[in-house]
Amino acid sequence: MAPQDIIIRPVISEKSMAGIAEKKYTFEVAKNATKIDVARACEELFGVKVAKVSTINVRGRFRRQGRFEGYTSSWKKAVVTLKPDSKTIEFFDSMM
């Protein structure tokens, strides 16, 4: 898989923004991507050095809209920790 297919989008939330100070970045990734795939994709796309990757499978949540009900789609989240000597990801720098 190409790196663009592995990393789908950044996750922008209060908790993920708090992790940027510790060089922890959160992304939505492909469901079949492994930790090694995510680390390689980050290094190739952003030109950084990855120290650690943690992955979480996020379950779909039950939602209602009027009389219709169902579940949102489930997805996979990855928290990428960079090495201390690595540069930061520029995309997140503009958000702080």
Backbone bond lengths (Angstrom), bond angles and torsions (degrees), N, CA, C in turn:
res aa  C-N    CA-C-N  psi(-1)  N-CA   C-N-CA  omega(-1)  CA-C   N-CA-C  phi
1 M - - - 1.451 - - 1.524 109.98 -
2 A 1.298 115.10 146.30 1.459 121.49 177.33 1.532 109.53 -76.38
3 P 1.330 117.81 151.55 1.477 119.93 179.87 1.528 113.21 -57.65
4 Q 1.329 117.55 -31.88 1.459 120.86 178.84 1.525 111.34 -68.40
5 D 1.344 117.41 -25.92 1.458 120.97 178.19 1.522 111.53 -81.76
6 I 1.318 118.14 -23.40 1.467 121.78 -178.16 1.524 110.63 -81.36
7 I 1.337 117.21 -51.92 1.464 120.89 179.86 1.518 107.89 -91.94
8 I 1.328 116.04 113.50 1.464 121.11 -174.21 1.529 111.28 -86.65
9 R 1.349 116.79 -52.42 1.467 119.98 -178.78 1.515 109.27 -162.28
10 P 1.334 118.08 158.56 1.464 120.09 173.76 1.529 110.08 -77.59
11 V 1.309 116.74 150.57 1.457 122.13 175.10 1.516 107.41 -98.09
12 I 1.331 116.24 119.52 1.454 122.16 -177.32 1.533 107.85 -108.90
13 S 1.321 116.19 104.29 1.460 122.30 176.66 1.518 108.00 -145.53
14 E 1.327 116.08 172.23 1.465 119.46 -179.18 1.524 110.84 -62.98
15 K 1.317 116.55 -42.83 1.457 120.29 -177.49 1.531 110.93 -67.81
16 S 1.335 117.37 -41.32 1.461 119.01 -179.82 1.528 111.57 -69.89
17 M 1.333 118.07 -32.43 1.458 120.71 177.52 1.528 111.08 -70.41
18 A 1.326 117.92 -30.72 1.461 121.15 178.03 1.531 110.80 -68.78
19 G 1.329 117.66 -27.23 1.451 121.54 -179.31 1.514 114.15 -76.40
20 I 1.319 118.13 -14.07 1.461 121.15 -177.28 1.526 110.98 -64.15
21 A 1.323 117.48 -31.88 1.469 120.64 179.11 1.524 111.07 -63.37
22 E 1.334 117.41 -28.40 1.466 122.28 178.93 1.523 111.88 -97.67
23 K 1.329 117.17 13.82 1.469 124.33 -177.57 1.525 111.88 60.73
24 K 1.346 116.08 42.28 1.462 122.16 174.67 1.524 107.64 -114.00
25 Y 1.323 116.15 121.24 1.455 121.78 -177.53 1.526 109.12 -118.92
26 T 1.337 117.14 140.36 1.457 122.63 -175.10 1.519 109.87 -112.67
27 F 1.334 115.73 132.96 1.463 122.35 -179.22 1.521 110.40 -134.18
28 E 1.342 115.68 151.48 1.454 120.57 165.59 1.516 106.23 -87.41
29 V 1.330 117.30 130.51 1.457 121.70 -175.55 1.521 109.76 -124.54
30 A 1.320 115.94 168.48 1.462 121.76 178.45 1.524 109.23 -63.30
31 K 1.334 116.73 144.68 1.461 120.92 -175.40 1.527 112.64 -64.67
32 N 1.318 117.47 -29.09 1.468 119.58 -177.78 1.526 112.59 -97.23
33 A 1.329 118.34 10.27 1.467 121.86 -179.72 1.527 110.09 -81.56
34 T 1.330 116.25 138.85 1.459 121.35 176.97 1.529 109.28 -93.14
35 K 1.337 116.23 173.11 1.464 120.71 178.69 1.523 110.84 -62.95
36 I 1.323 116.62 -37.90 1.471 120.58 179.36 1.526 110.31 -66.00
37 D 1.345 117.12 -40.88 1.466 120.87 177.00 1.523 111.05 -60.40
38 V 1.335 116.74 -43.71 1.464 121.01 -178.27 1.532 110.29 -65.69
39 A 1.333 116.94 -41.80 1.473 120.47 179.93 1.527 110.69 -63.09
40 R 1.314 117.42 -45.36 1.471 120.66 179.26 1.523 111.49 -64.13
41 A 1.335 117.18 -40.39 1.460 120.74 -179.65 1.528 110.90 -64.57
42 C 1.344 117.94 -41.53 1.470 121.34 178.32 1.518 111.14 -64.29
43 E 1.331 116.13 -43.38 1.459 119.20 -179.74 1.520 111.45 -64.25
44 E 1.328 116.66 -37.23 1.464 120.12 -178.54 1.527 112.25 -76.83
45 L 1.336 117.44 -42.21 1.464 120.42 -176.71 1.527 112.79 -73.81
46 F 1.337 116.73 -42.58 1.459 120.00 -171.67 1.520 113.84 -107.03
47 G 1.320 119.06 -8.31 1.456 122.02 179.25 1.514 113.47 66.61
48 V 1.327 117.10 42.48 1.464 122.54 -178.74 1.524 109.47 -119.70
49 K 1.343 116.36 170.66 1.462 122.03 176.68 1.529 108.10 -107.76
50 V 1.319 116.69 121.01 1.458 122.22 -176.20 1.523 109.57 -93.35
51 A 1.338 116.43 130.54 1.460 121.73 177.03 1.522 110.96 -93.82
52 K 1.346 117.67 -41.40 1.452 121.19 -173.00 1.520 109.95 -154.45
53 V 1.343 116.28 149.58 1.458 122.13 175.96 1.526 108.11 -131.51
54 S 1.325 116.79 129.40 1.460 122.48 173.40 1.517 107.79 -115.54
55 T 1.328 117.57 134.59 1.457 121.13 -179.92 1.515 110.33 -117.99
56 I 1.323 115.65 147.69 1.458 123.16 -179.33 1.518 107.91 -137.04
57 N 1.330 117.06 130.90 1.454 121.13 171.94 1.524 107.95 -89.04
58 V 1.338 117.01 118.69 1.456 122.57 -177.08 1.524 107.95 -97.76
59 R 1.336 115.38 122.36 1.464 119.97 179.78 1.513 111.27 -74.40
60 G 1.326 116.58 151.98 1.454 120.86 174.22 1.520 110.03 -70.03
61 R 1.316 117.20 142.93 1.463 121.47 -177.80 1.518 110.58 -98.19
62 F 1.318 115.68 147.78 1.457 121.77 178.28 1.524 109.25 -74.22
63 R 1.318 117.11 127.25 1.462 122.14 -178.68 1.524 109.71 -133.46
64 R 1.335 114.56 149.46 1.462 121.03 175.52 1.514 109.05 -124.88
65 Q 1.317 115.01 145.52 1.459 121.04 172.80 1.525 106.06 -138.34
66 G 1.322 115.16 99.90 1.457 119.56 -174.11 1.516 109.75 67.93
67 R 1.318 116.78 -126.94 1.467 119.92 179.44 1.520 112.63 -92.59
68 F 1.311 117.68 0.41 1.458 121.98 179.58 1.522 109.55 -96.06
69 E 1.320 116.03 140.31 1.454 119.88 -178.98 1.514 109.60 -140.92
70 G 1.315 114.85 155.52 1.455 119.86 -179.83 1.518 109.94 177.92
71 Y 1.312 115.37 -172.50 1.458 121.56 -178.51 1.520 110.28 -111.84
72 T 1.337 116.30 143.18 1.454 119.81 171.42 1.528 107.59 -73.38
73 S 1.295 117.32 163.53 1.461 119.85 -176.92 1.516 110.62 -74.28
74 S 1.325 116.48 145.87 1.456 121.06 176.89 1.523 108.62 -81.80
75 W 1.337 117.04 157.28 1.462 122.03 -177.04 1.512 110.09 -152.65
76 K 1.306 116.08 173.04 1.458 121.82 -177.54 1.523 109.42 -117.67
77 K 1.340 115.29 134.87 1.458 121.73 -178.26 1.521 108.28 -116.25
78 A 1.338 116.86 142.43 1.458 121.84 177.33 1.520 109.33 -127.96
79 V 1.341 115.48 132.45 1.462 121.79 174.87 1.522 106.30 -106.40
80 V 1.339 115.87 114.50 1.462 122.31 -175.67 1.523 108.49 -102.11
81 T 1.334 116.70 122.19 1.459 122.50 176.58 1.520 108.49 -102.41
82 L 1.331 116.46 128.37 1.456 121.37 -178.87 1.521 110.58 -92.56
83 K 1.329 115.51 158.17 1.465 120.82 176.14 1.527 109.04 -70.39
84 P 1.342 117.48 152.17 1.476 119.95 -177.99 1.525 113.90 -60.22
85 D 1.343 118.16 -31.26 1.460 120.15 -179.42 1.526 113.05 -87.66
86 S 1.323 117.81 1.05 1.461 121.75 -179.07 1.525 110.70 -80.85
87 K 1.328 115.56 153.13 1.466 119.09 175.05 1.528 109.25 -77.27
88 T 1.330 116.79 166.29 1.462 120.94 -179.32 1.517 110.08 -86.43
89 I 1.331 116.25 169.26 1.464 121.77 176.51 1.531 107.24 -89.60
90 E 1.318 116.96 120.85 1.464 122.51 -171.65 1.520 112.90 -62.30
91 F 1.330 118.00 -32.43 1.458 121.21 -178.19 1.527 111.31 -57.56
92 F 1.324 116.54 -41.38 1.461 121.04 -177.74 1.524 112.51 -78.47
93 D 1.334 117.84 -22.54 1.461 121.05 -179.15 1.526 111.79 -63.69
94 S 1.331 117.09 -34.13 1.455 120.74 -178.24 1.539 112.05 -74.55
95 M 1.336 117.61 -13.89 1.466 120.82 -177.19 1.525 112.58 -89.87
96 M 1.301 117.06 -15.23 1.468 119.18 -175.45 1.507 112.08 -86.52
